[in-house]
Structures are given as C-alpha cells and as structure tokens.
Amino acid sequence: MLDQGITYNTTMAMVAGAIMLLALVFLRVVQQPGRKTIDGWAWMFAALGLFLAVTGTHMTLTWPLKQIPVAGVPCCAVDNLTFGEPAMFYGFLVFFGAIALMRAERTAVARGVQLELVATVRPFLYAGAFGGIGLIMIAVAGLEFGMWHPPKEEPIAGMLAGSILEALYMAFAYAITGVAAITAAFAPENRLVARVFAVSLFIAGMMWLFLSITVFYGHVGFFPH
C-alpha cells in the first residue's frame, strides 16, 4: 500500500454532496403550506457550511495534500486548489447565507410579514454563479492536464487505473455542479431554468456523495498496515 494519498477530503466531499441534496429538500419544505419555521434548517446549513469553510480554508492556505510518489500518477497536490478553494468559497457562502436566513425570518416574524426567501438568498446565489464558472474551468483543466487518474494501489478507484473513466467522472461532477451554481440565481423566474437547476443539483449531490462513500473506504488503504 502507498504511504501517501488523499486522506483529508473524505468528509468534505460528503458534506458538499449533503448540502446539495438537502438544499432540494429544503426548497420543498419552504413551499409547504402551514410551515412554522426554517430556523432548524438554517442552523443545519450553517453547521455544514462552516465545516466546508474551515476545512477548505485550511486546505487552501496550508496546502496539506502531497503528491503521490508513483510515476505517471498526477495526484494529488493540485487537489489543494481544485478541491480546497471551491470548498472554502461555497462553505462561506452557505454559512453566511444560513445566518442571513435566520435574521430574515426573525425580522419577518417581528413585523408580521412573510419571509422573503428569494430576496434574502439571491445575492449569495449571484456570487455562487461566478464560482460555478470556476468549477466548469476546473473540469476542463482537469481533463486537459491529465488529473484524476488513481494509482492501481488504491482500493475501488484503483480498479479504474489506466482508464479515463474516473477522470470523466470527476470532470462531470465539477461541470454539473457548476451548472447548478450558475442556474440557481435565475431559477425562481424561469421554470425551465428551475428544472435544469434541480436536476443538475441532484446529480451533482449524488455524485459527490458517492465519491465520499468510495473514498471513506479506499483512502484507508493508503495507510501502511
């Protein structure tokens, strides 16, 4: 087994996928008649966003992931950039977006008016759309420069060693997440855009969640036994 591998971003991928899938559930909840409060949802998103923000910031500023010492495997120091920076960016957006929701709901309750959900989160969605462009560029660059090719020693992912399948999987995960981020800000006014947003967010969430499931098992194999 290898002495060095990606052993840092397992829970980060799980949290990223969970945020996307739970956002879809949240959108269904807020449309239900007679709902009482979204405070619990806001706190949940704040917790998940803070986790991504802290771990993404650490990954971005300290560059903890090192290159795997296997010839021909372009992994994994670049993940500090391709994974750490997006996690930091969206982590902070989710965290402060959740705080904004808490304050907006309390203000609405105090004034006896309905919570303006779209107006509250739209500035964060606009910012996220710019990040979505970056995610698509990561997908393009990853394929262009030969990233996301696992060593054969890694459990599960190693079965795809020498194949382009994992590279395509990762590139699509980034690209579809970018599409969801870009369309999110414009979904409330356009039904077609809303469908594209919902479908892309669901696919992206499932892909990141599946990735986390495999790496929770596979990355343990990088530790010497």
Backbone as CSV, one residue per row, in Angstrom:
resi,resn,N_x,N_y,N_z,CA_x,CA_y,CA_z,C_x,C_y,C_z
1,MET,0.827,-1.192,0.000,0.000,0.000,0.000,0.873,1.259,0.000
2,LEU,0.318,2.361,-0.470,1.065,3.606,-0.517,1.121,4.246,0.856
3,ASP,2.227,4.976,1.069,2.364,5.689,2.326,1.701,7.058,2.278
4,GLN,1.375,7.527,1.110,0.815,8.871,0.986,-0.334,8.862,-0.004
5,GLY,-1.418,9.482,0.354,-2.538,9.617,-0.556,-3.484,10.667,-0.035
6,ILE,-4.588,10.837,-0.708,-5.575,11.808,-0.244,-6.301,11.206,0.953
7,THR,-6.013,11.706,2.106,-6.680,11.200,3.310,-7.348,12.346,4.053
8,TYR,-7.653,13.425,3.358,-8.093,14.651,4.017,-9.484,15.096,3.598
9,ASN,-9.872,14.799,2.369,-11.093,15.400,1.828,-12.281,14.447,1.782
10,THR,-12.244,13.400,2.571,-13.346,12.431,2.556,-14.658,13.051,3.051
11,THR,-14.640,13.567,4.274,-15.853,14.165,4.834,-16.237,15.429,4.088
12,MET,-15.254,16.120,3.535,-15.560,17.321,2.761,-16.453,16.992,1.570
13,ALA,-16.149,15.909,0.869,-16.981,15.505,-0.266,-18.381,15.109,0.197
14,MET,-18.462,14.430,1.340,-19.757,14.036,1.876,-20.596,15.256,2.232
15,VAL,-19.972,16.239,2.889,-20.690,17.448,3.282,-21.136,18.233,2.056
16,ALA,-20.272,18.321,1.041,-20.642,19.033,-0.177,-21.864,18.389,-0.828
17,GLY,-21.852,17.059,-0.935,-22.997,16.367,-1.507,-24.239,16.515,-0.653
18,ALA,-24.070,16.459,0.662,-25.216,16.584,1.559,-25.857,17.964,1.447
19,ILE,-25.048,19.004,1.340,-25.594,20.362,1.202,-26.463,20.453,-0.048
20,MET,-25.988,19.896,-1.153,-26.741,19.969,-2.404,-28.068,19.222,-2.308
21,LEU,-28.028,18.006,-1.778,-29.255,17.218,-1.692,-30.218,17.791,-0.663
22,LEU,-29.696,18.268,0.464,-30.558,18.854,1.483,-31.143,20.189,1.025
23,ALA,-30.450,20.885,0.136,-30.998,22.127,-0.410,-32.272,21.847,-1.196
24,LEU,-32.299,20.725,-1.921,-33.509,20.359,-2.649,-34.658,20.033,-1.701
25,VAL,-34.340,19.322,-0.629,-35.369,19.029,0.372,-35.868,20.315,1.016
26,PHE,-34.945,21.212,1.321,-35.298,22.494,1.934,-36.249,23.287,1.040
27,LEU,-35.997,23.285,-0.260,-36.866,24.017,-1.180,-38.276,23.445,-1.201
28,ARG,-38.386,22.138,-0.997,-39.718,21.542,-0.888,-40.380,21.927,0.427
29,VAL,-39.601,21.967,1.490,-40.144,22.288,2.817,-40.710,23.706,2.854
30,VAL,-39.972,24.660,2.302,-40.416,26.057,2.392,-41.652,26.323,1.551
31,GLN,-41.966,25.421,0.629,-43.169,25.593,-0.180,-44.405,24.963,0.449
32,GLN,-44.214,24.245,1.543,-45.345,23.592,2.193,-46.204,24.617,2.923
33,PRO,-47.524,24.564,2.754,-48.393,25.490,3.486,-48.416,25.150,4.973
34,GLY,-48.447,26.164,5.776,-48.540,25.961,7.213,-47.224,25.656,7.898
35,ARG,-46.104,25.776,7.197,-44.814,25.534,7.866,-44.626,26.597,8.945
36,LYS,-43.925,26.224,10.003,-43.797,27.116,11.147,-42.489,27.902,11.131
37,THR,-41.370,27.239,10.944,-40.090,27.932,10.988,-39.057,27.177,10.166
38,ILE,-38.062,27.919,9.698,-36.941,27.302,8.982,-35.665,27.428,9.803
39,ASP,-35.816,27.780,11.063,-34.646,28.029,11.910,-33.738,26.800,11.996
40,GLY,-34.342,25.623,12.164,-33.543,24.411,12.249,-32.773,24.139,10.965
41,TRP,-33.417,24.384,9.831,-32.741,24.215,8.548,-31.573,25.186,8.414
42,ALA,-31.794,26.431,8.826,-30.736,27.427,8.723,-29.533,27.047,9.577
43,TRP,-29.782,26.560,10.784,-28.678,26.135,11.650,-27.936,24.952,11.053
44,MET,-28.681,24.040,10.424,-28.040,22.884,9.799,-27.122,23.318,8.660
45,PHE,-27.615,24.212,7.803,-26.780,24.704,6.707,-25.592,25.506,7.235
46,ALA,-25.791,26.228,8.332,-24.684,26.973,8.931,-23.588,26.018,9.399
47,ALA,-23.993,24.916,10.015,-23.018,23.938,10.510,-22.251,23.300,9.357
48,LEU,-22.969,22.873,8.313,-22.304,22.247,7.170,-21.434,23.247,6.417
49,GLY,-21.944,24.454,6.254,-21.164,25.483,5.567,-19.911,25.845,6.332
50,LEU,-20.019,25.917,7.654,-18.847,26.243,8.463,-17.795,25.151,8.351
51,PHE,-18.245,23.900,8.324,-17.289,22.793,8.167,-16.516,22.933,6.866
52,LEU,-17.231,23.173,5.756,-16.554,23.324,4.469,-15.651,24.546,4.454
53,ALA,-16.121,25.633,5.064,-15.330,26.855,5.069,-14.017,26.669,5.821
54,VAL,-14.083,26.037,6.981,-12.883,25.857,7.802,-11.909,24.885,7.138
55,THR,-12.409,23.732,6.721,-11.517,22.739,6.110,-11.006,23.215,4.753
56,GLY,-11.849,23.887,3.987,-11.409,24.411,2.702,-10.366,25.495,2.857
57,THR,-10.537,26.350,3.870,-9.547,27.397,4.130,-8.217,26.790,4.544
58,HIS,-8.271,25.775,5.416,-7.039,25.112,5.827,-6.340,24.474,4.637
59,MET,-7.113,23.817,3.784,-6.520,23.165,2.613,-5.930,24.191,1.654
60,THR,-6.590,25.332,1.526,-6.137,26.366,0.607,-4.871,27.056,1.096
61,LEU,-4.803,27.328,2.388,-3.706,28.134,2.923,-2.494,27.322,3.353
62,THR,-2.694,26.059,3.684,-1.564,25.257,4.181,-1.087,24.219,3.170
63,TRP,-1.881,23.953,2.133,-1.503,23.010,1.068,-1.119,21.661,1.676
64,PRO,-2.040,21.007,2.404,-1.678,19.779,3.135,-1.545,18.529,2.275
65,LEU,-2.167,18.502,1.099,-2.109,17.292,0.275,-0.810,17.265,-0.511
66,LYS,-0.149,16.131,-0.478,1.131,15.984,-1.154,0.994,15.065,-2.369
67,GLN,1.986,15.123,-3.218,1.976,14.306,-4.429,2.155,12.833,-4.069
68,ILE,1.384,11.970,-4.701,1.572,10.537,-4.504,2.856,10.114,-5.226
69,PRO,3.753,9.438,-4.528,5.048,9.087,-5.118,4.979,7.893,-6.062
70,VAL,4.161,8.020,-7.098,4.045,6.962,-8.107,4.234,7.597,-9.471
71,ALA,5.176,7.097,-10.234,5.457,7.651,-11.546,4.234,7.557,-12.450
72,GLY,3.943,8.641,-13.136,2.827,8.653,-14.072,1.478,8.930,-13.447
73,VAL,1.419,9.147,-12.115,0.150,9.451,-11.442,0.158,10.919,-11.030
74,PRO,-0.548,11.789,-11.761,-0.553,13.220,-11.447,-1.500,13.549,-10.302
75,CYS,-1.178,13.066,-9.142,-2.054,13.220,-7.983,-1.171,13.351,-6.749
76,CYS,-1.405,14.220,-5.832,-2.712,14.789,-5.580,-2.605,16.231,-5.067
77,ALA,-1.385,16.807,-5.172,-1.175,18.133,-4.612,-2.102,19.174,-5.222
78,VAL,-2.470,19.017,-6.493,-3.321,20.007,-7.129,-4.715,20.048,-6.515
79,ASP,-5.110,18.994,-5.803,-6.424,18.992,-5.163,-6.546,20.058,-4.082
80,ASN,-5.414,20.545,-3.565,-5.478,21.671,-2.643,-6.149,22.873,-3.302
81,LEU,-5.915,23.015,-4.591,-6.514,24.110,-5.355,-7.893,23.735,-5.867
82,THR,-7.989,22.597,-6.556,-9.240,22.240,-7.221,-10.344,21.837,-6.251
83,PHE,-9.992,21.382,-5.058,-10.999,20.970,-4.076,-11.066,21.943,-2.908
84,GLY,-9.901,22.363,-2.413,-9.870,23.232,-1.246,-10.495,24.589,-1.487
85,GLU,-10.144,25.230,-2.606,-10.655,26.573,-2.856,-12.170,26.599,-3.089
86,PRO,-12.735,25.707,-3.920,-14.200,25.706,-4.042,-14.905,25.404,-2.718
87,ALA,-14.330,24.492,-1.917,-14.942,24.186,-0.618,-14.940,25.414,0.272
88,MET,-13.839,26.146,0.286,-13.752,27.371,1.078,-14.774,28.396,0.598
89,PHE,-14.825,28.616,-0.704,-15.706,29.630,-1.286,-17.173,29.330,-0.994
90,TYR,-17.615,28.123,-1.343,-19.020,27.790,-1.142,-19.349,27.551,0.326
91,GLY,-18.366,27.113,1.110,-18.597,26.960,2.541,-18.964,28.272,3.198
92,PHE,-18.218,29.322,2.862,-18.527,30.637,3.426,-19.864,31.161,2.916
93,LEU,-20.163,30.931,1.638,-21.449,31.378,1.110,-22.614,30.691,1.816
94,VAL,-22.502,29.374,2.006,-23.576,28.636,2.677,-23.705,29.076,4.126
95,PHE,-22.576,29.254,4.799,-22.608,29.651,6.210,-23.281,31.015,6.387
96,PHE,-22.821,32.002,5.653,-23.392,33.340,5.818,-24.787,33.438,5.206
97,GLY,-25.080,32.626,4.180,-26.439,32.571,3.677,-27.402,32.040,4.721
98,ALA,-26.955,31.044,5.488,-27.788,30.498,6.568,-28.014,31.533,7.660
99,ILE,-26.969,32.281,8.004,-27.114,33.349,9.003,-28.099,34.402,8.517
100,ALA,-28.004,34.745,7.223,-28.926,35.726,6.651,-30.369,35.233,6.721
101,LEU,-30.575,33.933,6.498,-31.922,33.370,6.586,-32.475,33.456,7.999
102,MET,-31.623,33.154,8.980,-32.065,33.254,10.377,-32.543,34.665,10.700
103,ARG,-31.734,35.641,10.363,-32.057,37.034,10.675,-33.285,37.502,9.901
104,ALA,-33.388,37.076,8.629,-34.531,37.492,7.819,-35.830,36.926,8.366
105,GLU,-35.797,35.662,8.809,-37.018,35.069,9.355,-37.431,35.760,10.657
106,ARG,-36.469,36.060,11.518,-36.796,36.734,12.776,-37.358,38.126,12.528
107,THR,-36.810,38.808,11.543,-37.324,40.126,11.191,-38.743,40.027,10.643
108,ALA,-38.977,39.022,9.803,-40.307,38.840,9.228,-41.338,38.515,10.298
109,VAL,-40.952,37.659,11.245,-41.870,37.302,12.338,-42.169,38.532,13.189
110,ALA,-41.150,39.326,13.478,-41.341,40.517,14.310,-42.257,41.535,13.632
111,ARG,-42.202,41.584,12.304,-43.016,42.547,11.566,-44.353,41.966,11.134
112,GLY,-44.542,40.667,11.333,-45.789,40.032,10.951,-45.967,39.896,9.457
113,VAL,-44.847,39.747,8.732,-44.909,39.602,7.282,-44.293,38.265,6.891
114,GLN,-44.441,37.900,5.615,-43.899,36.634,5.126,-42.411,36.772,4.821
115,LEU,-41.674,35.713,5.088,-40.251,35.699,4.809,-40.001,35.796,3.309
116,GLU,-39.153,36.737,2.912,-38.764,36.886,1.512,-37.536,36.013,1.257
117,LEU,-37.785,34.735,1.000,-36.696,33.774,0.876,-35.786,34.093,-0.307
118,VAL,-36.376,34.299,-1.478,-35.582,34.531,-2.688,-34.760,35.805,-2.557
119,ALA,-35.374,36.869,-2.084,-34.662,38.135,-1.941,-33.508,38.020,-0.952
120,THR,-33.667,37.173,0.046,-32.629,37.019,1.063,-31.411,36.281,0.524
121,VAL,-31.653,35.216,-0.218,-30.531,34.373,-0.648,-29.987,34.737,-2.024
122,ARG,-30.695,35.572,-2.780,-30.260,35.831,-4.155,-28.858,36.432,-4.257
123,PRO,-28.442,37.382,-3.406,-27.064,37.871,-3.523,-26.034,36.759,-3.387
124,PHE,-26.300,35.796,-2.514,-25.387,34.657,-2.358,-25.398,33.781,-3.610
125,LEU,-26.580,33.653,-4.236,-26.678,32.850,-5.455,-25.931,33.499,-6.608
126,TYR,-25.983,34.829,-6.687,-25.223,35.525,-7.722,-23.728,35.277,-7.538
127,ALA,-23.266,35.374,-6.296,-21.850,35.117,-6.029,-21.496,33.671,-6.372
128,GLY,-22.387,32.744,-6.023,-22.155,31.337,-6.327,-22.091,31.061,-7.817
129,ALA,-22.821,31.851,-8.618,-22.798,31.664,-10.068,-21.403,31.931,-10.632
130,PHE,-20.714,32.940,-10.084,-19.340,33.193,-10.529,-18.447,32.003,-10.180
131,GLY,-18.666,31.437,-8.989,-17.908,30.246,-8.625,-18.212,29.076,-9.534
132,GLY,-19.439,29.005,-10.045,-19.809,27.935,-10.955,-18.994,27.951,-12.234
133,ILE,-18.666,29.156,-12.713,-17.806,29.263,-13.889,-16.442,28.653,-13.588
134,GLY,-15.937,28.930,-12.379,-14.658,28.354,-11.966,-14.703,26.841,-11.911
135,LEU,-15.819,26.282,-11.437,-15.944,24.825,-11.372,-15.894,24.193,-12.757
136,ILE,-16.538,24.839,-13.715,-16.507,24.315,-15.077,-15.091,24.382,-15.642
137,MET,-14.368,25.451,-15.318,-12.992,25.559,-15.786,-12.102,24.498,-15.137
138,ILE,-12.369,24.157,-13.881,-11.622,23.066,-13.239,-11.860,21.760,-13.977
139,ALA,-13.108,21.520,-14.387,-13.427,20.304,-15.138,-12.646,20.249,-16.439
140,VAL,-12.614,21.365,-17.151,-11.891,21.423,-18.424,-10.396,21.245,-18.199
141,ALA,-9.858,21.963,-17.219,-8.424,21.899,-16.948,-8.014,20.509,-16.471
142,GLY,-8.863,19.872,-15.668,-8.546,18.545,-15.165,-8.364,17.536,-16.277
143,LEU,-9.236,17.607,-17.287,-9.094,16.719,-18.432,-7.900,17.108,-19.298
144,GLU,-7.702,18.412,-19.455,-6.613,18.898,-20.307,-5.244,18.511,-19.765
145,PHE,-5.084,18.580,-18.432,-3.766,18.353,-17.838,-3.632,16.980,-17.172
146,GLY,-4.566,16.093,-17.449,-4.410,14.702,-17.045,-4.596,14.410,-15.570
147,MET,-5.513,15.115,-14.915,-5.746,14.864,-13.497,-6.743,13.718,-13.304
148,TRP,-6.894,13.340,-12.028,-7.894,12.361,-11.598,-7.661,10.978,-12.184
149,HIS,-6.406,10.560,-12.197,-6.081,9.193,-12.585,-5.541,8.468,-11.358
150,PRO,-6.316,7.565,-10.763,-5.913,6.939,-9.495,-4.785,5.933,-9.685
151,PRO,-3.954,5.761,-8.652,-2.957,4.679,-8.702,-3.645,3.333,-8.534
152,LYS,-3.053,2.307,-9.090,-3.682,0.976,-9.020,-3.733,0.452,-7.595
153,GLU,-2.899,1.018,-6.687,-2.886,0.542,-5.295,-4.103,0.996,-4.495
154,GLU,-4.827,1.982,-4.998,-5.970,2.483,-4.226,-7.168,1.557,-4.379
155,PRO,-7.759,1.107,-3.271,-8.961,0.263,-3.360,-10.094,1.002,-4.070
156,ILE,-10.921,0.283,-4.760,-12.081,0.767,-5.526,-11.641,1.614,-6.713
157,ALA,-11.133,2.830,-6.465,-10.733,3.695,-7.577,-9.603,3.077,-8.378
158,GLY,-8.749,2.285,-7.712,-7.637,1.651,-8.411,-8.083,0.690,-9.495
159,MET,-9.333,0.224,-9.398,-9.854,-0.647,-10.451,-9.980,0.087,-11.780
160,LEU,-9.980,1.422,-11.721,-10.078,2.230,-12.931,-8.723,2.762,-13.366
161,ALA,-7.641,2.308,-12.717,-6.305,2.768,-13.074,-6.022,2.483,-14.540
162,GLY,-5.467,3.489,-15.218,-5.185,3.357,-16.631,-6.374,3.658,-17.519
163,SER,-7.536,3.901,-16.909,-8.750,4.213,-17.658,-9.055,5.696,-17.518
164,ILE,-9.787,6.219,-18.469,-10.186,7.621,-18.410,-11.500,7.806,-17.656
165,LEU,-12.086,6.709,-17.185,-13.418,6.779,-16.594,-13.470,7.652,-15.342
166,GLU,-12.484,7.511,-14.438,-12.536,8.343,-13.236,-12.336,9.816,-13.576
167,ALA,-11.443,10.092,-14.522,-11.234,11.479,-14.935,-12.526,12.074,-15.493
168,LEU,-13.246,11.290,-16.292,-14.518,11.761,-16.835,-15.549,11.942,-15.719
169,TYR,-15.555,11.024,-14.760,-16.496,11.126,-13.637,-16.257,12.421,-12.873
170,MET,-14.993,12.685,-12.519,-14.676,13.871,-11.738,-14.942,15.146,-12.533
171,ALA,-14.582,15.135,-13.809,-14.818,16.316,-14.634,-16.307,16.612,-14.722
172,PHE,-17.117,15.566,-14.890,-18.566,15.768,-14.978,-19.124,16.250,-13.644
173,ALA,-18.585,15.737,-12.525,-19.043,16.176,-11.207,-18.807,17.671,-11.020
174,TYR,-17.636,18.126,-11.409,-17.350,19.561,-11.322,-18.227,20.359,-12.273
175,ALA,-18.353,19.889,-13.498,-19.102,20.634,-14.502,-20.581,20.736,-14.133
176,ILE,-21.192,19.632,-13.706,-22.618,19.651,-13.384,-22.878,20.467,-12.124
177,THR,-21.916,20.479,-11.191,-22.041,21.350,-10.025,-21.973,22.808,-10.448
178,GLY,-21.087,23.099,-11.403,-21.008,24.458,-11.922,-22.296,24.891,-12.597
179,VAL,-22.921,23.988,-13.355,-24.203,24.301,-14.000,-25.264,24.605,-12.948
180,ALA,-25.311,23.810,-11.886,-26.281,24.052,-10.812,-26.044,25.416,-10.163
181,ALA,-24.775,25.759,-9.934,-24.458,27.036,-9.302,-24.840,28.213,-10.190
182,ILE,-24.612,28.078,-11.476,-24.913,29.173,-12.398,-26.411,29.379,-12.557
183,THR,-27.166,28.293,-12.638,-28.605,28.398,-12.875,-29.396,28.734,-11.614
184,ALA,-28.791,28.558,-10.437,-29.525,28.757,-9.183,-30.099,30.161,-9.058
185,ALA,-29.326,31.157,-9.444,-29.764,32.546,-9.267,-30.929,32.915,-10.168
186,PHE,-31.115,32.182,-11.264,-32.141,32.536,-12.247,-33.316,31.562,-12.246
187,ALA,-33.260,30.563,-11.372,-34.300,29.543,-11.333,-35.670,30.057,-10.894
188,PRO,-35.755,30.993,-9.931,-37.089,31.383,-9.451,-38.000,31.980,-10.516
189,GLU,-37.446,32.617,-11.553,-38.279,33.292,-12.555,-38.530,32.479,-13.814
190,ASN,-37.872,31.356,-13.950,-37.983,30.593,-15.195,-38.131,29.115,-14.869
191,ARG,-39.217,28.521,-15.301,-39.494,27.122,-14.959,-38.484,26.179,-15.591
192,LEU,-38.077,26.449,-16.831,-37.101,25.579,-17.492,-35.752,25.645,-16.776
193,VAL,-35.326,26.842,-16.433,-34.061,27.001,-15.696,-34.161,26.322,-14.341
194,ALA,-35.331,26.421,-13.711,-35.529,25.785,-12.409,-35.372,24.270,-12.517
195,ARG,-35.876,23.687,-13.596,-35.737,22.247,-13.788,-34.287,21.863,-14.029
196,VAL,-33.603,22.655,-14.837,-32.175,22.395,-15.074,-31.410,22.480,-13.763
197,PHE,-31.725,23.482,-12.969,-31.075,23.651,-11.671,-31.328,22.456,-10.772
198,ALA,-32.585,22.045,-10.640,-32.938,20.954,-9.729,-32.296,19.639,-10.165
199,VAL,-32.358,19.337,-11.455,-31.791,18.084,-11.950,-30.275,18.083,-11.798
200,SER,-29.628,19.178,-12.172,-28.170,19.242,-12.074,-27.714,19.210,-10.624
201,LEU,-28.450,19.862,-9.732,-28.067,19.850,-8.320,-28.213,18.455,-7.734
202,PHE,-29.285,17.748,-8.113,-29.475,16.385,-7.626,-28.359,15.469,-8.123
203,ILE,-28.053,15.549,-9.410,-26.990,14.700,-9.967,-25.660,15.015,-9.300
204,ALA,-25.347,16.304,-9.156,-24.084,16.700,-8.536,-24.009,16.208,-7.098
205,GLY,-25.087,16.386,-6.343,-25.093,15.933,-4.956,-24.874,14.448,-4.828
206,MET,-25.536,13.673,-5.689,-25.368,12.227,-5.660,-23.950,11.813,-6.056
207,MET,-23.376,12.517,-7.008,-22.021,12.171,-7.449,-20.994,12.440,-6.356
208,TRP,-21.104,13.590,-5.675,-20.162,13.888,-4.593,-20.388,12.965,-3.407
209,LEU,-21.645,12.609,-3.144,-21.921,11.692,-2.050,-21.364,10.307,-2.354
210,PHE,-21.537,9.838,-3.582,-20.984,8.543,-3.971,-19.463,8.561,-3.892
211,LEU,-18.862,9.655,-4.326,-17.405,9.777,-4.238,-16.941,9.649,-2.795
212,SER,-17.645,10.312,-1.880,-17.242,10.260,-0.466,-17.359,8.842,0.080
213,ILE,-18.389,8.106,-0.348,-18.561,6.733,0.122,-17.377,5.874,-0.304
214,THR,-16.941,6.037,-1.542,-15.829,5.227,-2.024,-14.517,5.624,-1.367
215,VAL,-14.296,6.923,-1.158,-13.007,7.334,-0.589,-12.927,7.051,0.909
216,PHE,-14.050,7.021,1.593,-14.010,6.636,3.006,-13.392,5.250,3.155
217,TYR,-13.710,4.378,2.222,-13.134,3.033,2.239,-11.744,3.012,1.603
218,GLY,-11.646,3.592,0.402,-10.435,3.475,-0.371,-9.228,4.192,0.217
219,HIS,-9.426,5.377,0.789,-8.279,6.124,1.289,-7.653,5.496,2.530
220,VAL,-8.416,4.689,3.241,-7.842,3.977,4.382,-6.727,3.055,3.906
221,GLY,-6.856,2.562,2.685,-5.857,1.645,2.141,-4.521,2.289,1.882
222,PHE,-4.456,3.626,1.908,-3.189,4.301,1.686,-2.293,4.264,2.930
223,PHE,-2.899,3.988,4.086,-2.081,3.931,5.291,-1.346,2.590,5.339
224,PRO,-0.095,2.599,5.731,0.642,1.325,5.807,0.051,0.433,6.889
225,HIS,-0.009,-0.867,6.609,-0.576,-1.821,7.563,0.526,-2.694,8.155
